[in-house]
């Protein structure tokens, strides 16, 4: 399966906003956005002019894709599924993205970022309702129980993620039992509950794909 393997911080610099791709580093002084580094390229000032409507919509789509670690084809299929659902397409899109197994593992703090959560799923460390699932894009449903395999609970990456749980404000659509290293996806999140997407305008993605 294709995936991005280049420098992670470069993506945040391209979008000139934090995409929260590297866990605690994104909150530290090492973050290139905190250092106010410019966009990558030989002459980023050339690209810093006023964007067209299409350019603005495209950049918004790229932000969301990169935050959730998805490539174009998979993201487009997710959008088309959101269109077929009842309700507001943009909000449906966020619900589907938030219910991806790799994202739920990240939200439960079994990993410090989505990329790490994806690796845990691919390598078979995660169970859904007692059964091994190694597909990061698997859509979790309300009531599903996600847990780490017994032999994997002491992995350093998982313990590091759980340490961050005490510092975080928590995600109300998941409940976590730290001692058992398991949690429940209690409900699809409301749009206003996904606080790290507060600056994301998913309606621009709807407009882009509706052209």
C-alpha positions in Angstrom: 0.0 0.0 0.0 1.4 3.4 -1.0 2.1 5.9 1.7 4.1 9.1 2.3 7.7 8.4 3.5 9.2 11.9 3.3 10.0 14.4 6.0 6.9 14.8 8.3 7.5 18.4 9.4 7.8 19.5 5.8 4.0 18.9 5.5 3.2 21.3 8.3 5.6 23.8 6.8 3.8 23.4 3.4 0.4 24.2 5.0 1.9 26.7 7.4 -0.2 25.3 10.2 0.2 22.5 12.8 -1.1 19.2 11.6 -0.1 17.4 14.8 1.8 14.6 13.1 4.6 14.1 15.6 2.9 14.0 19.0 4.5 15.9 21.8 7.1 17.4 19.4 4.3 19.5 17.9 3.9 21.3 21.2 7.6 21.8 21.8 10.0 24.6 20.7 11.4 22.1 18.1 8.2 22.5 16.0 9.0 24.4 12.8 5.7 26.3 13.0 6.6 27.5 16.5 9.9 28.6 15.0 8.0 30.4 12.3 9.9 28.7 9.5 8.6 29.4 6.0 7.2 27.0 3.5 9.7 24.6 1.9 11.1 25.4 -1.5 13.8 27.8 -3.0 11.6 30.8 -3.0 8.4 30.3 -0.9 7.6 34.0 -1.0 6.6 33.6 -4.6 3.8 31.2 -3.5 2.7 33.4 -0.6 0.4 35.6 -2.7 -3.3 35.7 -2.7 -4.8 32.2 -3.5 -7.6 31.5 -5.9 -10.8 30.0 -4.7 -9.7 26.6 -6.1 -6.3 27.0 -4.4 -7.9 27.6 -1.0 -10.1 24.6 -1.4 -7.2 22.4 -2.5 -5.1 23.4 0.5 -7.9 22.6 2.9 -8.3 19.2 1.4 -4.5 18.6 1.6 -4.5 19.6 5.3 -7.2 17.0 6.2 -5.6 14.3 4.1 -2.2 14.8 5.7 -3.6 15.0 9.2 -5.2 11.6 8.8 -2.3 10.1 6.8 -4.3 9.3 3.6 -3.6 9.4 -0.1 -5.9 10.9 -2.7 -7.8 7.7 -3.8 -8.7 6.6 -0.3 -9.7 10.1 0.8 -11.9 10.5 -2.3 -13.6 7.2 -1.6 -14.2 8.3 2.0 -15.8 11.5 0.8 -18.1 9.7 -1.7 -19.3 7.5 1.2 -19.9 10.6 3.3 -22.0 12.0 0.4 -24.3 8.9 0.5 -25.0 9.2 4.2 -27.9 11.2 5.7 -26.9 14.5 7.1 -24.3 17.2 6.3 -21.6 15.8 4.0 -18.8 17.7 5.7 -19.7 16.5 9.2 -20.2 13.0 7.8 -16.7 13.1 6.4 -15.2 14.0 9.8 -17.2 11.2 11.4 -15.8 8.6 9.0 -12.3 9.9 9.4 -12.6 9.8 13.2 -13.9 6.3 13.1 -10.9 4.8 11.2 -9.2 2.2 13.4 -5.8 3.9 13.3 -7.3 7.2 14.4 -9.3 5.6 17.2 -6.1 3.9 18.5 -4.5 7.4 18.4 -7.4 9.0 20.2 -7.2 6.4 22.9 -3.6 7.3 23.4 -2.2 3.9 22.5 0.1 5.8 20.2 1.5 9.3 20.2 0.5 10.1 16.6 -1.6 8.6 13.8 1.4 7.2 11.9 2.5 5.3 14.9 -1.1 4.1 15.5 -1.2 2.9 11.9 1.9 0.8 12.4 0.5 -0.8 15.5 -2.6 -1.8 13.6 -0.7 -3.1 10.5 1.6 -5.2 12.7 -1.3 -6.9 14.4 -1.0 -5.4 17.9 -4.7 -4.3 18.0 -7.9 -6.2 18.6 -11.5 -5.1 17.8 -14.1 -6.9 19.9 -11.6 -9.6 20.7 -10.6 -10.2 17.0 -7.3 -9.1 15.4 -7.8 -6.4 12.8 -4.8 -5.2 10.8 -6.5 -2.8 8.4 -5.9 0.9 9.5 -8.9 2.1 7.5 -11.3 -0.3 9.2 -14.3 1.8 10.4 -15.1 1.3 14.1 -18.7 1.4 15.2 -20.2 2.8 18.4 -19.9 0.2 21.1 -16.8 -1.5 19.6 -14.1 -2.4 22.1 -10.5 -1.7 21.0 -7.7 -3.2 22.9 -4.0 -4.0 22.7 -2.9 -7.7 22.6 -1.7 -8.9 25.9 1.8 -9.5 24.7 2.0 -6.0 23.2 0.9 -4.0 26.2 4.4 -3.3 27.5 5.7 -1.9 24.2 7.5 1.3 24.8 5.5 3.2 22.1 2.2 2.2 23.8 3.4 3.2 27.2 4.6 6.5 25.9 1.2 7.2 24.4 -0.6 6.4 27.6 1.6 8.8 29.5 0.3 11.5 27.3 -3.3 10.6 28.2 -2.9 12.2 31.7 -1.8 15.5 30.0 -4.5 15.6 27.4 -8.0 17.0 27.8 -9.5 13.7 26.5 -11.9 12.8 23.7 -15.5 12.4 24.9 -16.4 9.9 22.2 -14.0 7.3 23.5 -13.5 5.8 27.0 -10.2 4.3 28.0 -9.2 1.8 30.7 -5.5 2.6 31.1 -4.7 -0.4 33.3 -6.2 -2.9 30.8 -5.0 -0.9 27.8 -8.4 -1.1 26.2 -11.2 1.3 25.4 -14.6 1.7 23.9 -15.7 3.8 20.9 -18.8 5.1 22.6 -20.2 7.3 19.8 -19.4 9.2 16.6 -18.1 12.6 17.7 -20.0 15.8 17.2 -18.1 18.2 14.9 -17.5 20.7 17.8 -16.0 17.9 20.0 -13.0 17.4 17.6 -11.1 20.4 18.9 -7.9 19.9 17.0 -9.8 20.4 13.8 -11.2 23.8 15.0 -9.4 25.6 12.2 -10.3 23.1 9.5 -13.1 24.1 7.1 -14.4 20.8 5.7 -17.1 22.6 3.7 -14.3 23.8 1.4 -13.5 20.1 0.6 -17.2 19.5 -0.2 -17.1 22.5 -2.6 -13.9 21.3 -4.2 -15.2 17.8 -4.9 -18.6 19.2 -6.0 -17.1 21.1 -9.0 
